[in-house]
Amino acid sequence: MAALRVKRVDWLVGITVLSAMLMVWLVITGLDAVFQFLRQLGNVGKNGFTLTNAIVYVLVTFPRRLYEMFGNAALIGGLLGLGGLASSNELTALRACGLSKLRIAVAAVGVVAILIVGVVILGETAAPWGDQQAQAMQLRLKTNNVGLGGASGLWARDGDRIINAKGWTAKRNGTHATVELHDVRVFTLTPDGQVTHFDWAQTAEHDGRQWVMSQVRSSTLDEQGVHSTAIPSQRWDSHLNPQVLEQSVIQPQYLPMRDLRRNISYLEANNQNPGVYASAFWTRALYPLNVLVLVLCAMPFAFGTLRSGGLGKRMFIGMLLAIGWYFLQKAMVNFGTVYGVPPFLANLLPAVVLALAAWLYFRKNG
C-alpha cells in the first residue's frame, strides 16, 4: 500500500503532464472548431442559415469535440509533459531516487484517469444534447419541412399532413442503408387546421421504392364521429426523403449509451442485427480503458530517445501513435464485423494488445 501512496514526486509528474495535456487539448479542439466554423460559413444563406446559426452550430458541438479529442490530447500531452522532464534531466533524477519507470508512468496516467471521469460524463450528457441540436440545424438546412424536436422526436410537414416519429433506427437492405421510423403519427389537416384523419403506425420504412407502414391504426373524423380500422401493413404515400433522413439522423456514434442500448434491445427483440449500434455502444463503454492503455503505452517513448529531442519530435511521435492507434482499432472492429466477432470482443482486442505490449516493456525495463 505504501507503494501506491501519492508522494511529492507524483504531484510533480501529475502537474507537469496535466498542464501539457490541457494546453494540447485546448489547441487541437480549438483548431477543429475553427475548421468546422469555416465549413459552416459555406452554408450561410441556404434555407435561412445565418452567421449566427454557424456560430451556434460550432458552440453546441464543442462538447463532443472535447470528448473526441481527449484521447489524442492525453497521449500528446503525456509525451510533452514527461518529455519536458526528460529534457531537463528531472526524469533521470527521479530514476536515481529509486522510482521505477512504471511508477512514473502510473503517476502520469493517474491524472488522465481523474480527468476521464468528467470527460465520460460530458460525453453522455452535454455532447449528445449538442449533437441533437446540430443535427436539427443540419436537417433544416437540407429541407424546410423536417425538424428534430428533442424528446418529441422528428417532425415533418408533407403537404396537408403533419408527421411525428418518436424514434428511429438504422437499417441496411443489402448495400443500402435506410431509416426505420418508430411510433409514427400522421395528422391530416384541412386548410383551416382541423384534423380529418389520423394514422398511427408501429414502424414506417422505405423499401427503396416507397414507404411502408406496419401495424397501422387509422381513424377518420367526420360529423358522424370517429371511424377506426386496423391494418397489418399498408403503403404510405409520403414525400419524406429517406436519403435526407439517413444523412441527418443516423449518427449512432453520437448517441448516449442509454439510447444505444434501447436501439439494440429494439433490434434484437425484432430478430434484427444491432450492427452499428452495438459497435458504437462498446466503443463508448470501453473508451476510458482505451485512452488509459494508449497513454500508458506511449510513456516508454519519454524515457528513451525523447530526451534528445525537442517539442517537434515529441509532437510527431505522439501524432504517429494516435494515427496508428486509430487504424489499429478500426481494422480490428471491421475485422470483427466481417467475421462475426462479438462487438464487445472486437472493441476490446486493441486495448488488450496494447496492454500486453506495455506489460512486456515494464516487466523488462522496470
Rosetta blueprint (number, residue, H / E / L):
1 M L
2 A H
3 A H
4 L H
5 R L
6 V L
7 K L
8 R H
9 V H
10 D H
11 W H
12 L H
13 V H
14 G H
15 I H
16 T H
17 V H
18 L H
19 S H
20 A H
21 M H
22 L H
23 M H
24 V H
25 W H
26 L H
27 V H
28 I H
29 T H
30 G H
31 L H
32 D H
33 A H
34 V H
35 F H
36 Q H
37 F H
38 L H
39 R H
40 Q H
41 L H
42 G L
43 N L
44 V L
45 G L
46 K L
47 N L
48 G L
49 F L
50 T L
51 L H
52 T H
53 N H
54 A H
55 I H
56 V H
57 Y H
58 V H
59 L H
60 V H
61 T H
62 F H
63 P H
64 R H
65 R H
66 L H
67 Y H
68 E H
69 M H
70 F H
71 G H
72 N H
73 A H
74 A H
75 L H
76 I H
77 G H
78 G H
79 L H
80 L H
81 G H
82 L H
83 G H
84 G H
85 L H
86 A H
87 S H
88 S L
89 N L
90 E H
91 L H
92 T H
93 A H
94 L H
95 R H
96 A H
97 C L
98 G L
99 L L
100 S L
101 K H
102 L H
103 R H
104 I H
105 A H
106 V H
107 A H
108 A H
109 V H
110 G H
111 V H
112 V H
113 A H
114 I H
115 L H
116 I H
117 V H
118 G H
119 V H
120 V H
121 I H
122 L H
123 G H
124 E H
125 T L
126 A H
127 A H
128 P H
129 W H
130 G H
131 D H
132 Q H
133 Q H
134 A H
135 Q H
136 A H
137 M H
138 Q H
139 L H
140 R H
141 L H
142 K H
143 T L
144 N L
145 N L
146 V E
147 G E
148 L E
149 G L
150 G H
151 A H
152 S H
153 G L
154 L E
155 W E
156 A E
157 R E
158 D E
159 G L
160 D L
161 R E
162 I E
163 I E
164 N E
165 A E
166 K E
167 G E
168 W E
169 T E
170 A E
171 K E
172 R E
173 N E
174 G L
175 T L
176 H E
177 A E
178 T E
179 V E
180 E E
181 L E
182 H E
183 D E
184 V E
185 R E
186 V E
187 F E
188 T E
189 L E
190 T L
191 P L
192 D L
193 G L
194 Q L
195 V E
196 T E
197 H E
198 F E
199 D E
200 W E
201 A E
202 Q E
203 T E
204 A E
205 E E
206 H E
207 D L
208 G L
209 R L
210 Q L
211 W E
212 V E
213 M E
214 S E
215 Q E
216 V E
217 R E
218 S E
219 S E
220 T E
221 L E
222 D E
223 E L
224 Q L
225 G E
226 V E
227 H E
228 S E
229 T E
230 A E
231 I E
232 P E
233 S E
234 Q E
235 R E
236 W E
237 D L
238 S L
239 H L
240 L L
241 N L
242 P H
243 Q H
244 V H
245 L H
246 E H
247 Q H
248 S H
249 V H
250 I L
251 Q L
252 P H
253 Q H
254 Y H
255 L L
256 P L
257 M H
258 R H
259 D H
260 L H
261 R H
262 R H
263 N H
264 I H
265 S H
266 Y H
267 L H
268 E H
269 A H
270 N L
271 N L
272 Q L
273 N L
274 P L
275 G L
276 V H
277 Y H
278 A H
279 S H
280 A H
281 F H
282 W H
283 T H
284 R H
285 A H
286 L L
287 Y H
288 P H
289 L H
290 N H
291 V H
292 L H
293 V H
294 L H
295 V H
296 L H
297 C H
298 A H
299 M L
300 P H
301 F H
302 A H
303 F H
304 G L
305 T H
306 L H
307 R H
308 S H
309 G L
310 G L
311 L H
312 G H
313 K H
314 R H
315 M H
316 F H
317 I H
318 G H
319 M H
320 L H
321 L H
322 A H
323 I H
324 G H
325 W H
326 Y H
327 F H
328 L H
329 Q H
330 K H
331 A H
332 M H
333 V H
334 N H
335 F H
336 G H
337 T H
338 V H
339 Y L
340 G L
341 V L
342 P L
343 P H
344 F H
345 L H
346 A H
347 N H
348 L H
349 L H
350 P H
351 A H
352 V H
353 V H
354 L H
355 A H
356 L H
357 A H
358 A H
359 W H
360 L H
361 Y H
362 F H
363 R H
364 K H
365 N H
366 G L
